[in-house]
Amino acid sequence: MGASEVLGEAAEIPITVAGSVMLAGAHAVNWRHKSHR
């Protein structure tokens, strides 16, 4: 296993976490706008 492979795998985790956090944030914002009506 090369160092670049390890770095690649380590970089995928925060990217996935950030993506799910962004999705959750977008859903929360949409839900807030709908509930205010």
C-alpha positions in Angstrom: 0.0 0.0 0.0 1.6 3.3 -1.1 1.4 6.6 0.8 -0.8 8.1 -1.9 -3.3 5.3 -1.5 -3.5 5.8 2.3 -3.9 9.6 1.8 -6.7 8.9 -0.8 -8.6 6.7 1.5 -8.2 9.2 4.4 -9.4 12.0 2.2 -12.6 10.2 1.2 -13.9 10.0 4.8 -14.1 13.8 5.5 -15.4 14.4 2.0 -18.2 11.9 2.6 -18.9 13.4 6.1 -19.0 16.9 4.7 -21.3 15.9 1.9 -23.8 14.3 4.4 -23.6 17.3 6.7 -24.3 19.7 3.8 -27.3 17.5 2.7 -28.6 17.5 6.3 -28.2 21.2 6.5 -30.0 21.8 3.2 -32.9 19.6 4.4 -33.0 21.5 7.7 -33.2 24.8 5.9 -35.9 23.6 3.5 -37.9 22.2 6.4 -37.6 25.5 8.3 -38.9 27.5 5.4 -41.8 25.1 4.9 -42.8 25.1 8.6 -42.8 28.9 8.7 -45.6 29.2 6.1 
